Amino acid sequence: WDETHFGKMGSYYINRTFFFDVHPPLGKMLIGLAGYLSGYDGTFPFQKPGDRYEQHNYMGMRGVRLCRLMSVQAYQVRDLFRLVPLLELSKSLPAALLTAFILVFDTGCITLSQYILLDPILMFFLMGAVLSMVKCNSCADRPFSASWWFWLSLTGVSLAGAMGVKFVGLFVVLLVGLNTIYDLWDLLGNLSLSLVMFGKHLLARVLCLIVLPLALYMAMFAVHFAVLNRSGPGDGFFSSAFQSQLIGNNLHNVSIPE
């Protein structure tokens, strides 16, 4: 059912047809982009689950070009996650080995990556955010170095990606937020650190973990509205003034009083 749901939205992006959905647009835009790059023309109706694709080139959206690629990348991130980051998080070799053992025999990602779903893309950004956070923590002894800035910025980018796919990405935002609060509290209690230096630490985190993710998140919606410029099933959720900007709508180019 979900493949029918999100595959249809991928077609909407290819046809530039406006629609409304409860999830943010990034995952569906990436699915549409994968279909476009793999030669899918956006004509399959996606009416009900189980319909045969026949001659339609659906493989790009169904995992070969995007979902499976993202899932494989997530597994690569997870391979890194098994050893060093787990040890850095738990400070316990048995705990790290146990978690790695559980992850090795997880088949959920493999199953999810076979279909047109948001979950593999979401997992990619979730894992990227956690990995980046842990690697940034490991650079705490050399703040404001190139590697420290890289991992801190990548954490912000991953947070925006997770939130841009599904709102459940808020949980990793909460995780990174709590880690950041703990980190700043620890720095504030360091008597050898001046208030000016503490202010620099605070400003760096505000820029990379708040301003950068918010800017990227809004940019996703800017692209979303720029691409979907034709009338579609989502018109009725928006104002008449907005509908007047959609090509093919009954109100297109009609003067709407403020």
Secondary structure in CASP SS format (residue, H / E / C, confidence):
PFRMAT SS
TARGET T0000
AUTHOR 0000-0000-0000
METHOD secondary structure of the structure
MODEL  1
W C 1.00
D H 1.00
E H 1.00
T H 1.00
H H 1.00
F H 1.00
G H 1.00
K H 1.00
M H 1.00
G H 1.00
S H 1.00
Y H 1.00
Y H 1.00
I H 1.00
N H 1.00
R C 1.00
T E 1.00
F C 1.00
F C 1.00
F C 1.00
D C 1.00
V C 1.00
H C 1.00
P C 1.00
P C 1.00
L H 1.00
G H 1.00
K H 1.00
M H 1.00
L H 1.00
I H 1.00
G H 1.00
L H 1.00
A H 1.00
G H 1.00
Y H 1.00
L H 1.00
S C 1.00
G C 1.00
Y C 1.00
D C 1.00
G C 1.00
T C 1.00
F C 1.00
P C 1.00
F C 1.00
Q C 1.00
K C 1.00
P C 1.00
G C 1.00
D C 1.00
R C 1.00
Y C 1.00
E C 1.00
Q C 1.00
H C 1.00
N C 1.00
Y C 1.00
M C 1.00
G H 1.00
M H 1.00
R H 1.00
G H 1.00
V H 1.00
R C 1.00
L C 1.00
C H 1.00
R H 1.00
L H 1.00
M H 1.00
S H 1.00
V H 1.00
Q H 1.00
A H 1.00
Y H 1.00
Q H 1.00
V H 1.00
R H 1.00
D H 1.00
L H 1.00
F H 1.00
R H 1.00
L C 1.00
V H 1.00
P H 1.00
L H 1.00
L H 1.00
E H 1.00
L H 1.00
S H 1.00
K C 1.00
S C 1.00
L H 1.00
P H 1.00
A H 1.00
A H 1.00
L H 1.00
L H 1.00
T H 1.00
A H 1.00
F H 1.00
I H 1.00
L H 1.00
V H 1.00
F C 1.00
D C 1.00
T C 1.00
G H 1.00
C H 1.00
I H 1.00
T H 1.00
L H 1.00
S C 1.00
Q C 1.00
Y C 1.00
I C 1.00
L C 1.00
L C 1.00
D H 1.00
P H 1.00
I H 1.00
L H 1.00
M H 1.00
F H 1.00
F H 1.00
L H 1.00
M H 1.00
G H 1.00
A H 1.00
V H 1.00
L H 1.00
S H 1.00
M H 1.00
V H 1.00
K H 1.00
C H 1.00
N H 1.00
S H 1.00
C C 1.00
A C 1.00
D C 1.00
R C 1.00
P C 1.00
F C 1.00
S C 1.00
A H 1.00
S H 1.00
W H 1.00
W H 1.00
F H 1.00
W H 1.00
L H 1.00
S H 1.00
L H 1.00
T H 1.00
G H 1.00
V H 1.00
S H 1.00
L H 1.00
A H 1.00
G H 1.00
A H 1.00
M H 1.00
G H 1.00
V H 1.00
K C 1.00
F H 1.00
V H 1.00
G H 1.00
L H 1.00
F H 1.00
V H 1.00
V H 1.00
L H 1.00
L H 1.00
V H 1.00
G H 1.00
L H 1.00
N H 1.00
T H 1.00
I H 1.00
Y H 1.00
D H 1.00
L H 1.00
W H 1.00
D H 1.00
L H 1.00
L H 1.00
G C 1.00
N C 1.00
L C 1.00
S C 1.00
L C 1.00
S C 1.00
L H 1.00
V H 1.00
M H 1.00
F H 1.00
G H 1.00
K H 1.00
H H 1.00
L H 1.00
L H 1.00
A H 1.00
R H 1.00
V H 1.00
L H 1.00
C H 1.00
L H 1.00
I H 1.00
V H 1.00
L H 1.00
P H 1.00
L H 1.00
A H 1.00
L H 1.00
Y H 1.00
M H 1.00
A H 1.00
M H 1.00
F H 1.00
A H 1.00
V H 1.00
H H 1.00
F H 1.00
A H 1.00
V H 1.00
L C 1.00
N C 1.00
R E 1.00
S C 1.00
G C 1.00
P C 1.00
G C 1.00
D H 1.00
G H 1.00
F H 1.00
F C 1.00
S C 1.00
S H 1.00
A H 1.00
F H 1.00
Q H 1.00
S C 1.00
Q C 1.00
L C 1.00
I E 1.00
G C 1.00
N C 1.00
N C 1.00
L C 1.00
H C 1.00
N C 1.00
V C 1.00
S C 1.00
I C 1.00
P C 1.00
E C 1.00
END
